[in-house]
Amino acid sequence: MRMQALSGPHRAVLALGSNLGNRRENLQGAIDALADTPGIRVNVVSPLYVTEAVGGPEDQPDYFNAVVLVDTFLPPEMLLDRANAVEEAFQRVRAEHWGPRTLDVDIITYAEQVSDDPHLTLPHPRAYERAFVLAPWLDADPDAELPGRGRVADLLAKLGTAGVERRDDLELRLPE
């Protein structure tokens, strides 16, 4: 593992999802764990959305999804390592592609970086076609843009929000 210098802060957009266990508590726990990480400051937490599972086995429970906007001094690879560690803390099991999970933490964007590295592709290669990412992201940042794809509002308008329901009765909070 190579050592990397800290720089920044850089704005990153992280998407959170859970469809096993106490889904709201899993998302809130991920937000709190990210906020407890030196070099990461969670600035905005989107409303919570309930969405149908995309891909994977039939009859999966619905997902709870949210987006957080963070400022970080961690380079992208270290942010990915931290995201994976948070998933593991919530017993994330990678048994099948797009299978059910207690927690998923994806880096959607990191500053304006564009990378086709298979270990960490930036921006996230499928974010532009996922309303369950775009809808909460738009709530968190109405002026958001996905590098190389355009305004999040325009991308979401093209997709529509079928199967994506905002749930204001299920609150996620910004860490204190």
C-alpha positions in Angstrom: 0.0 0.0 0.0 1.4 3.3 -1.0 1.3 6.3 1.4 -0.7 9.3 0.2 -0.5 12.9 1.3 -3.6 14.4 2.8 -4.9 17.5 0.9 -8.1 19.4 0.6 -10.6 19.6 1.8 -12.4 18.1 -1.1 -16.2 17.7 -1.5 -17.4 14.1 -1.9 -20.8 12.7 -2.5 -21.5 9.4 -0.8 -24.6 7.2 -1.4 -25.9 5.0 1.4 -28.2 2.1 1.1 -29.6 -0.7 3.3 -32.2 -3.4 2.8 -31.5 -5.8 5.7 -31.8 -5.4 9.4 -32.9 -2.0 10.9 -32.4 -0.1 7.7 -32.8 3.4 9.2 -30.4 2.7 12.0 -27.9 1.2 9.6 -27.9 4.4 7.6 -27.7 6.6 10.6 -24.9 4.5 12.0 -23.0 4.9 8.7 -23.4 8.6 8.9 -22.2 8.7 12.5 -19.2 6.5 11.7 -18.2 8.6 8.7 -18.5 11.8 10.9 -16.3 10.1 13.6 -13.5 9.6 11.0 -10.6 12.0 11.2 -10.4 13.9 8.0 -14.1 13.6 7.1 -16.7 16.2 7.9 -20.3 15.3 7.1 -22.0 18.6 6.0 -25.4 17.6 4.6 -27.6 14.5 5.0 -30.4 14.0 2.5 -33.9 13.0 3.4 -34.4 9.2 3.5 -35.9 7.4 0.5 -37.5 4.0 0.2 -36.8 2.4 -3.1 -37.3 -0.9 -4.9 -34.3 -3.2 -5.2 -32.5 -2.9 -8.6 -31.0 -6.0 -10.0 -30.1 -9.0 -8.0 -32.4 -11.7 -6.7 -36.2 -11.4 -6.8 -38.2 -10.6 -3.7 -35.5 -8.5 -1.9 -36.8 -6.1 0.7 -37.0 -2.5 -0.3 -33.9 -0.3 0.2 -33.6 2.7 2.4 -31.4 5.2 0.6 -29.8 8.5 1.4 -26.9 10.7 0.2 -24.4 12.6 2.3 -22.2 15.5 1.3 -18.8 15.5 3.0 -15.7 17.5 3.0 -12.6 15.3 3.3 -8.9 15.6 3.5 -8.6 11.9 2.7 -7.5 11.0 -0.8 -10.1 9.0 -2.8 -8.5 5.6 -2.1 -8.4 6.2 1.6 -12.1 7.4 1.5 -13.0 4.2 -0.3 -11.1 2.2 2.4 -13.1 4.0 5.1 -16.4 3.4 3.3 -15.5 -0.3 3.0 -14.6 -0.4 6.7 -18.0 1.2 7.7 -19.8 -1.4 5.6 -17.9 -4.2 7.3 -18.7 -2.8 10.7 -22.4 -3.3 9.8 -21.7 -6.9 8.7 -21.9 -6.2 5.0 -21.6 -9.6 3.2 -20.7 -9.6 -0.5 -22.3 -12.9 -1.3 -23.9 -12.0 -4.6 -23.8 -9.1 -7.1 -26.6 -6.6 -6.3 -27.8 -8.9 -3.5 -29.4 -7.8 -0.2 -27.1 -6.0 2.2 -27.1 -4.4 5.6 -25.2 -1.4 4.3 -23.8 -0.1 1.1 -21.5 3.0 1.0 -20.6 4.2 -2.5 -18.5 7.2 -3.5 -20.5 8.9 -6.2 -18.1 11.9 -6.8 -14.9 13.1 -5.3 -14.2 16.8 -6.1 -14.2 17.0 -9.9 -12.1 13.9 -10.3 -12.6 11.6 -13.3 -11.0 8.1 -13.2 -11.6 4.8 -14.9 -9.6 2.9 -12.4 -11.6 -0.4 -11.9 -10.9 -0.3 -8.1 -12.5 3.2 -7.8 -14.2 4.6 -10.9 -15.1 8.3 -10.5 -17.7 9.5 -10.8 -19.6 6.4 -10.0 -20.3 4.7 -13.4 -24.0 4.1 -12.9 -25.0 7.1 -10.8 -26.6 8.9 -13.7 -29.1 6.1 -14.2 -30.1 5.5 -10.6 -33.0 7.6 -9.3 -32.3 6.2 -5.8 -29.0 8.2 -5.9 -30.1 11.2 -7.8 -33.3 12.0 -5.9 -31.7 12.2 -2.5 -28.7 14.0 -4.0 -30.9 16.6 -5.5 -32.5 17.2 -2.1 -29.1 17.5 -0.5 -27.8 19.9 -3.2 -30.3 21.4 -5.7 -27.4 22.7 -7.8 -25.6 19.4 -8.0 -23.8 18.3 -11.1 -22.5 14.9 -12.0 -19.1 15.4 -13.8 -19.4 14.4 -17.4 -23.1 13.9 -17.3 -24.6 17.3 -16.3 -27.1 18.6 -13.8 -28.5 16.1 -11.4 -32.0 17.8 -11.7 -31.9 17.2 -15.5 -30.7 13.6 -15.1 -33.5 12.8 -12.6 -36.1 14.5 -14.8 -35.1 12.1 -17.7 -35.3 9.0 -15.4 -38.4 9.9 -13.4 -38.9 8.8 -9.8 -41.1 5.7 -10.2 -40.3 3.3 -7.3 -38.5 6.0 -5.3 -40.4 7.5 -2.4 -39.2 10.2 -0.1 -40.1 9.4 3.6 -40.0 12.5 5.7 -41.4 10.4 8.6 -38.1 8.5 8.8 -35.5 11.0 9.8 -31.8 10.9 9.4 -29.8 13.5 11.3 -26.6 15.4 10.8 -24.1 14.3 13.5 -23.6 16.7 16.3 
